[in-house]
């Protein structure tokens, strides 16, 4: 508090510092305690853990100060003489009073004599009432025989005052802070009593307190004494203030207001340490609420401004920001540091242009920053001199930062984890604020140690997330948007639970006969194990699809594989084969949600009724396939259950929404996928990852297909060339005739010379590309060979590989197919 000179006027002419511990309580809109300071614990006897979250009326039964906690704010009765309500029912004026209460435990005969001030708060934050309280007994206790005529120190550190006893009755009240000398100092110290919060929140509350009236003590002689916090004042300054109070009391013939002995200095130091520990505990509770690296950095910066410092700039090593894992070695002059956060109490925008967030720079050896990052210890600069300011400013080209840093107190603290410096914080105090001292150095080091651990946790999570994303991207195929007789669009959404990697996948596999296999699967569970299993199953599906196995047989083999891999391998899978020439789908299901088919004729969408089957890995359950006729323009939609399943909701609701949204017309396949994602993703509650595959089944018209059955004699090679050349000229693709004839002759020659075949078929298919297929009844697959200068054979497939856009071989039930593709000429 501030002690004023007694006199007849309402305003003291001089103000001198005194000490009264304040209890600070913040109440939210529900009437529950959200902040309970150490002073509140000492005054009222309730621990912070027991107080926070309880109805305030149970803890502070001060008549008139705390309305009935059972009712919402604005509906209280008996608000006290000064606490009034506005027309909308909100408390709009402050209250103050004095009350005598029994000790909370009821076991002591002593009664509390409490002075209190209550401020209503408005704004976007949860705070709705700020209560300040003090022990009046610290000022008014009668003289005991053993300390008559002297100033005694109470056991709890509160200083009794004979001067205050002499003045008689004391009552709490309110006054403009500008009524007192040092008004700016009074206003500047108000944030120090508030709980740790952002600069904006603190400024908002302080502005309301100053507008409603500064807390004061009113004495019988109409003297008013402003009440101020005493947290964070340096010990040297405290001693100076005590000497001033003693000199003032002696000049006015009053007993000494405070002792100046060493034990009182020790008490001040103890109080400062205690308050700093409380500050560190509050900071620890505020940081680390998220594993997001960016959010953690912002939390750390806002936790120290303005309570501990006025400016906080945070720098991290390049490897930490890039998510490249734990940085190695001691940093040097070439190490790049990224400015990732800057919090300050200066006017908005003052720092933004000079030291913008996101800038990267090294620090030379002569700077205190380099000393901090290499030694791993805090560096304290009581005042930045002109010389040091010039040295620091030389690093910033075309920007003069000297007005921002010169003559300010600076503390540089390292952010370390496992004895490696991940970054550092530059803390600056305004010139008017006490300089950083050795106790601040210790506090800053402890703060940085806790922040370093939190940042390292966020860094490790970011690194693991990056690894998981890389793994997921490597396992998900990059599917071409065109397939024979159709188009494909896909979407993958990472889950919001247990990391961003999961076991959902989709795929498409090119099959003989211009067919395409479409696959969607979901490994049960999340994380890297599920992703690894997904990679194994996806590879197995591709391998077995290349063998042209029927869908039900492929799932049977996949189930056997999963059981061999381990008993915990479980997955669902939907496998479909699209034949654009026959205009049909063949589908088999292994415990997966059914697909949706949208009919082009009338826009109607339906869930296909398939035998569900059991998940892959269960074993012993048969799988069945179903044939479905499709028409050109129909769309097939396959997805995983993460899109339609929401916790607490029947999956049928999601399937109905999926079916409805799939039927909406869209300009493109991508637009159609986005429409479905928006419709399903707005319901909220989605935790699982999502794989979505949509195929538009355009089919291949009969006039775009040419098919011939050939003999297996040598003369058929020439006939094959003639048939292909004539057909391409009929399709106006004469530019491809020469290349296509050469490649067809190589494939037919390979069958005639090397295959033990009695059947030979040749087919041309014109779609997005020109597809040529040669099929026979020999199961032996041809392979590329190395041919020497004198070798007669071994060059055919090398010619095909060199000239074709793509080529391949596949086994079929009746033999094999060798195919190649040529791009169509641009029109």
N, C-alpha and C positions, 0 to 999 in steps of 0.2 A: 504494500500500500504506500501511498504518498502521505507524509505527515505535513500538515499546513501549520502556519503560524497562527496561534489563537488570537482572536481579536473580535471586534464588533462587526466587521463587515462579513458579508456572506462568502467572499472569495478570499482565500489566503493569498498573501503577497509573495510568499516564497514556498517552494515545494521541496521536500527532502525525503529520501527513500527510507521506508521502513519494511518490515517483513511480517506478513500474515499468510500462512498457508491457506490456499483456496481449494475447495472441493469443486470439481467441474463435472457436471452430469449433462448428457445430451439425451433427449427423448425423441423417439420417432413418431410418425403419424398414428400408430396404433397404441400409443401410450406405453411403449416398452422402452426400457433403458438400452441405448445403443453405445454409450460411452460412459465409463466409470473410472475416474482418475484415481491415482494413488492418494491424493488428498481426500477424495470421497471415502476411500476405504478407511483411512485413519480417523476421519471425523465421525462417520456413521457406523463403522465397525463391520461392514459387509465386504467380503472379498470380491474382486472384479468378476471372477468366474461365477459367483453366486448372484451377482447383480445384473449383469448384462443379459437382456432377454426377458427380464421379469417386469411385471407392471410397476410403473414408477410409484404408484400409490402405496405399494407394499413396503417401499424402502424409504421414502421421504415423506412422512406424514406431517409436513409443515403446513399448518392451516393457511389456506388461501393461495399457497404457492403452487401446489400440485393438485389439479382438479381430479375428480373421480376417474381413476384409470379404466373403469369398466365402460365408460361412455366415450364416443369419438370426440376428437377435438372440436371445439365449438359448441358442445352441448353440455358443458359443465355448469354446475351451480356453485355459488359461493366462491367466486374467483378471487376474492380479496379486494381490498379498497382501491388498489391501483390497476388491477388487471381487468380490462374491459374487453367486450367483443364487438366486432363490426357487424354490419347488417347481414352479411353472409354467414355469420356464426363463428368465424375464426377469431381467435384471440389476437387482438391488435395492439394492446398496450402492455408495457411491462408491469411487474409487481415486485414489491420488496417487503420484507417484514422480519420479525424476530420471534423465535419460538423456543420454548424450553421443553426438551424431550427426555424420556428415560433412555438409558443405555439399551442397545438392541438385545443384549443377552438377558436383561432383566435382573442380573445378579448383582448389580452395583447400585449403591445408594446415590451415586453421582448422577446428576441430570445434565444433559447437553444444553448449552445456551448457544443457539444457532442464529446467525445473521444470514439472510438469503436474498438473492436477486434472481428473478425469473424473466427471461426474454423470449417472446414468441418469435419464431423464424418462419419465413415464407420463401418459396423458391423451388427449383427443380429437384433439389436433393431430398433425402429422406428425413433430414433434421427438422423438427417442429417445435422444440422447446429447449432452450439453453438455461441451465440453472447453475448459479455460482453460490457457494456457501462458505462461511468461515465460522470459526469457534470464537464466540464473543468472550468466553472466559479468558482468552489470551489477553484481553484488554481490560477486563473489569473485575477480575478476581481480587477480593480484599487482601490486604497485606497480611501475610502470615508472620508470627512472631520471629521466626528464624530469618526472614528476609526483609524485615522492616528497614526502610531507608535505602534499599539497594535494588538494583535491577537483577532479577534472577532468571536463570535459564530453565525452562520447563523440560521435562524428560523427553517430550516428543520433538524438541527442537524449536518450539514456538517461543518467541521472546515476549514476556510480559512487560508492561510499560506502566510505571508509576505516573507518568505524565497523562496517559489515557485515563487512569483511575481518578486522577485529580479533576479531569474534565467532567466526570459524572456520566450521565446516561448517553448511550450511543444508539443510533438507529440507522438502518440502511436507507439509501435514497438514490436519486439519479440527478445528473447535471450534465450540461454540455462540457465535453472535454476541453473545449477551447476556453473555458473559464479559468483554466489553471496554466501557470507557466509550464513550458515544455510540453505543449499540447501534442506536437508531432511525436514526441517520444512516448507519450501515453498511448497514442493510437498505434504506433509501431510495435509495442509490446503486447497488444491484445492477441495477435495470432499465436503467441507462445502458450496460452492457456488452452487453446483449442486442440482437439484430437488431430492426429496426423491426417491431412487431407490435401487435396490439390490446391494450387494457388487460387484458382477461380472460386472454389467452394469456400476457402478461408476468407478471401476478400469479400465475398457476398455476406458472410455471417458477420464479419467485423463491421461492414458498412451498416448493417441493420442495428447492431449494438450501439454504434455511435449515433445513429439517427434516433433511436429510442431513448438514449441517455446513458452517460457513462456511470458505472457503479461508484458510489461514494458513501462515506460514513458521515453522518450528521451528528454533531455534538450539541450539548445543551446550550452552549454559547453561540449556536448557529454557525459554527465552523464546519466546513466541509472538507473531507480528505478523500482524494481519489484512490480507489483500490486498483493496484496493478500487480501483474504476475512477477515472480522473481526467478523464473527458470532461465538458465543459460547465461547469467551474468558472471563475468570472470571474477575470480577470487580477489584480484587486486582492486577491481572496481568496487566490489562489495566492501572491502576494508575502507576505501576512500569515502564511500557513502556513510559508513558507520561513524567515521571521524567527523564528517560534516554534521551529522545528527547530534553527536555529543557536543560539538562546539556550539551549535544553535541552542541546545537545551541549557548549556552553562550560561550563555549570554542572556537567556530569559529567566534565569533563576529557577530552572526546573531540574529535577533529578535526571541523571544521564539516561538517555533513551535506550542505549544499547551498550553492552560491554565491548571492549576492544581487545580482550585477552585472546591468547592463542586458541583456547578451547572453543571460543565462538568462531574463529576462523576455521577450525576443524569441522565445526558443525556445518558451516557453509559449504565446505568441500564435500562433506558427506551428502548434503542435500543435492549438490550438483551431480555427484556420481549416481545417486539414486534416480534423479530425473533422467539422466542419460541412459541408464539401464531401462527405465520405462520406455524411453524413446526408441531404443533398439528393439525392445520386445514388440512395440507397436509396428515398427518398420518391418520386422520379420513376419508379422501377421499379415501385412499388406502386400508383400512381394511374393512371387511364386504361386499366384493363384492360377496361372496358366503355364503350359509347357510351350507355348508359342514364344519364340525368341524375341520378336519385335515387341509383343505386349509386355514381356518380362522386363525389357530394357526401359520401357515407358514407366512401368510401376516403380522400378528402382529410382528413376530420376525424380518422379513426383513425390516419392516418400521423403526426400531430404529437403525439398524446397516448399515453403520458406522456413521451416522450423529450424533446420540446421545450417542452411546456407541460402544465399540469394541467387546463385547461378550454379547449375550443375550440367557439365558437358560430359558425355560418355563416348569413349572410343573403344573399338574392338579390333582385334587382329583380322587380317584379310581372310585367313582360313576359317575363322569362326563365323564370319558373316556369310561366306560362301557355302557353309555347310560341308566342308571338306574333311571333317574329323578333327582330332585333337592336334593343336599346333605343336611342332617339335622345336626344341632348342630355345636359347635365350634370344630375344629380339635384338636387333642391331639398327644401325642407321638406315639400312635399306628396307626395313620392315614397314609395310604399308598399314596405316591405321585408318579405320573408317569411323567418321563421326556419325553415330547412330541415333543420338538423342541430345536435345538441348532444352533444358527447363530453366526459366528465370522469372524474376519478379519485376524486371524493367518494363518500360512501355512496350506494347506489342510491336513486333517488327524490327526492333532495334538491333537484334543479333542476327536476324534471318539472312540479310544480304551479305554480312561480313563473314560469318561462319555458318554457312548453310548445312543442314543435316544431309548426309549422303556423300559429303566430300571425303576424299582419301588423300592422305599425305604421310610422308615420313617425318621423323623428328630428329634433329641433329644432336650430337653428344653434349653440347653446352647447355641444353635446356633442362629444367627440372623434370620435365616429362620423361626424357630419356633416362634420367637418374632413377626415377620411380620404376619404369618398366624393366630396367636391367637389374636393379637391386631387389625389386619385389617389396620395398618398404615405402611407407608414406613419406612424402616430402612436404615440409611445412615452410612457407614463405610468409612471414608476418605481414610484410608490405611489399608489393611489387614496386621496385624503384624504377626511375626513368631509364637507367641503364639496362636493367633486366627487361623492361617493357620493350625497349628498342630491339633487344636481341630476339625476343619472342616474335615481335612484329615483322622481323626480317624474313620469316618463313612464309608470310602471306603476301603474295605478289599483288600489287595494285589495290591492296586493301589495308587500311590503317586501323588496327585493332587497339592501338594504345589508349584511346579514350575509354575503351571498355574494360581495360585491365589495370592500367596504371594506378598505383596507390591503393589498390584493393588487397585484401588479405587472401592468400591462396593456399589451398591444401590439395595435393595430388595423391590419390589413394589407388593402389593396384587392385584389380579384380582378378583374383587367383583361384585356381583349382588344381589340386595335386601338385602344388609348388611350381606351377607354370602360369605365367602371366597371360591371361586371355584378353585383358584390356585395362583401362584405367579411367578414373573419373577426375575431372578438374572442377574443384569447388571454389567459388569466389564469394566473398562477402563485401557488401557495400562499405564505403569509407566510414559511414556513421555507426556501423555495427562493430562490436568488439572484435578484435583480430582473433584468428585461430590461435589456440594455445596448445600446450602439451596434452591437456585432457581432451581437447578436440581431436588431436592427432590419434589418440588411443580410440576415441569414439569412431572416428572415420575409418581407422583400420579394422575395427570390429564390424562396422557396417559393410565395408568392402568385402570382408571375408564371407559374411553371410550372403551378400549379393553375388559374389563369385560362385558360390556353390549353386545358387539358384540359376544363374546364367549357364553354368556348366551342365546342369540337368536339362535346361532348355536347349543348349547346344547339342547334347547327345541325342535328344529327341528329334531335333531338326535333322541331324545327320542320319539317324535311323530312318526317318521319314523319307529323306532323299534316296537312301539305299532301297527302301521299299518301293518308291516310285519308279526307280530305275529298273528294279526287278520286275515290277508289274508291266512296265512298258515293253521290256524285252520279251515277256511271255505272251502278251496280247498281240495277235497278228495284225499287220497292216493290210487290210482286205481291199482289193481293187473294187471300185464302184460299179464295174460292169462284169457280168458273167454271161455265158452263152444263153441267150433268150431271156435276159432279165437284168435288173439293177439291184444293188445291195447298198444299204446304209446301216451304220452301227453307232452305238454310243456306249461309253463306259463311265460310270460315276463311282468314285471311291467312297467307301463307307465312312461314317462319322464316328465310328466306335472302334477302339483297339487298333488304331493305326489306319493307314490309308491303303494297305495292301490286303488283298483277299483272294478267294479261290474261284471267283466267277470268270467265265471266259466264253468267247464266241469264236467261230472259225468257219471257213469255207474251203472245200477241197474239190479240185477239178477231177472229174471222173470220165471214163470213156463214154463215147456216144453223146458228147456235148452235154452231159449231165453235170450237176453240181451237188455236192453234199453240204448241207447247212447244219451247223452244230451250235448248241448252247448248253453250257454245263455250270454247275455250282458245287464246289467242294464245301462240305459242312465245316463251319468254324471260320476263324479269321487269322491273320498274321502270316508270318513267313512260312510256317509249316504248311498251311493251307495253300499258299501260293506255290510252294515247291511241289506239292501233290498235284496241283492243277497243271503245272508244266509237264509232269510225267504223263498224266492222263491225256492231255492235249496231244502230246507227241504220239502216244499210242493210238489215238483216234485217227490222226493223219496217216500213220503207217497202215492201219487196218483198212482205212477208206481207200488207200491206193490199191489194195488188193481187191477192191470192188466187192466187198462182202455185203450181203443183205443187211439192212438195218438191225433186225432182231439178232442176227448172228454177231454183228459187231458189238452190240451191247453185251451179249453173252460173254464174248472174249474179254471185253473191258472189265466185266464183273470178276472174272477169274483172275485177271491181272491185279485188280485192287486187293483181292484176298491174299495174293502172294506177297504184295508189298507190305501188308501189315493189317492187323485187325481193326485199327482205328481209321482206315481209309474208307470214307463214305462220301458219296457224291451223287447228285442227280444229273441226268443228261437227257437231252432231247435231240434226236438225230433224224434228219429228213433228207431225202434224195429227190431232187427236182429234175424231171425229164422234160425239156422244152419241146421235144419233138412229139412225144406221146401225150403231152399236156397233162401230166399227172405228178402227184407227190406220193412218196412212200415214206411213212413216218413210224418211228418206234420211240417209246417213252420209258425212262427208268426213273420213276418217282418225281418227275419234274412237273411244273405247272403246265397246263395245256397251251398250245399256240392259238393265235387268233388269225382267222382267215377273213379278209375283207373282199367281198365280191364286187367286181368292177361294174357289173350290169346294173345293180340297183343300189350300191353303196352299203349293203347290209353286212354287218360284221358278226362273227360267231366264234365261240370257243369250240375247237374241234374235239369231238368225243373220241379219245384214244384210250386204250388199255393203259392204266397208270403204271403198272409194274412196280418193282421195288427199287430203292436207291442202289447205285453201284457200290459193291462191297458187302451187301447183305448176304448174297449167295443162295443158291438153291431155288430161285424164283424164275420162272420162264418169262421171256419177253415176246411180244407179238408186234407185228407190223400191220399198218392199215394203208390202203390205197385211196387217195382222194383225187377226184377229177377237178382240174382248174381250167379257167378260161383266161385268154390274154387280158392283162391289166389287173388281175387279182393280186392282192398283196398278202404275204405271209409274215406274221409278227411273232417272234420268239424272244423271250426275256427270262430273267431269273426272278426269284420271288422277292428280292430286295426292292423291286419296283412296286409291287402290289401289296406287300405285307407290312402292316403297321402294328406295333405293340398295342394290345388292348382293343383291337378292331378285328372283326371277322374278315378272313382273306377273301371271302366272296364279295365284299364291298369293293376291294381293290380290283378284283377281276372284272367286276361290272364296269368300274371306271375305265379300266384298260380297254375293254371291248368298245365302250362308247367313244372314247377319245380316238381309238384307231380308225373309226369310221369317218372322222372329220376329213373333209377334202383339204388338200394341201398342194402348194405350187410345186413342190419337189419332195423327194424322199427325205432329205435332211430336214425340211420344214415339218414333215409328218412326224419324224422322230422327236423333234423339239416340242411339238404340240403334245405328244404323249408324255414326255418328261415333265412339262409344265403342269399338265393335268394331275399327274400322280405325285409330283414332288411338293405341291402346295399343301397337301394334307398334314404335313408335319409328322414327326415321330419316326422318320426313316433313319435306321442305324446301319443297315447292311449295304454292301456295295451292289451295283446294278450293272448287268450286261444286257444289252438290247440289240437285236438284229432284225432288220426289216428287209424283205426281198420282194421286188415287184416282178411278177411272173408274166412276162410279155409273150413267151412262147416263140417258136420259130416256124414261120409259114412254110407250107409244102413247096412253094416255088423257090425257096432259099435252100433247098436240100437236093443234092444229087447223089444217087446210090447205084453202084454197079456190083454185080457178082462176076468174078474173073476166074479163069482156069489157072492152074499152077504151072503151066508150061512157060518156056522162055519167051515165046512170042507174045505173051500177055503184057510184057513190059512196054513194048511199043504201043500196044492198044491202050494201056493206062495213060500214057502221055497224051495220046490223041484225044481221049475222052475228057481229060482234065482241061486241055487247051481249048477245046470246042466249048465246054461249059463256061469257062471263064470269059470267053468272048461273048457268049450269050448274056452273061451278067454284066457286060461292059467293064470287065476287069482284065482286059487284055494286057495291061501293063504288068500283071503278076504272072502271066502265062509261062514265060520262059523259066522263071525261078521255080514256080510250082511244078512244072513238068519235070525239071531236073530232080527235085526232091522226091516226087512221087516215084520216078523211075528207080531211085536208090532204094526206097522202102520196098517196092514190089520185087526188085531184084534180090533183096535180102531174104524175102520170104521164099522166092523160087529156088535160090541156091542153097539156103541153109536150113529152112524149116521143113519139118516132116509134117506137111499139112496137105489136106485134101480140100480145104475151103479157103477162099481168098475173097475178101470184100473190100471195096474202096468207096469212101463217102466224102463228099465235099459239103460243108455247111457255111453259109454266108450269114454272119450276124455282125457283131461289132468288129470282128476280125474274120479272116478266112481260115477255117479249120479243115484240115485234111486228115483222115483216119484210114489206116490200113489194118484190117483185122484178119486173123487166121486162127486155126484150131490147135496150134502148137503152144504149149505153156512156157517154153524156154524163152526168156527175155533176151533181146540183143543188147550188147554192151559196146562202149567205145573201145577201140583198139589202137595200139601204136603200130603204124606201118612204116617199114623201111623203104629205101629207094627201089629195091628189087622185088618187094612184095606185091602180089597180084590182088590181094584182098585187104580189107581193114580200113578203107577210106570212106565208105558210104555214110556212116553215121557222123563222121567228122565233118563232112560236107553239110549234112542236115543241121548239125549244131552251129556251124558257122553262118549259114544263110537264113535260118528260121528265127522268128522273134522268140519262140518258145517251142520246146518239143518234149516228149516224154513217152514212157511205156507203162502199161498197166496190164496186170493179169485179169482175165474175166473167167466166168464159169466155164465158158467154152474154149478158152485159149488165151490169146493176148491181143492187145491193141497198141500200135505204134502211131503216134500222131505228131503233127507240127502245126504251128500257126504262123500266118503272114499278116502284117498290118495292111488294112485297106488303104488305097491311095487317097490322098486328100482331094476333096472336090472343090 
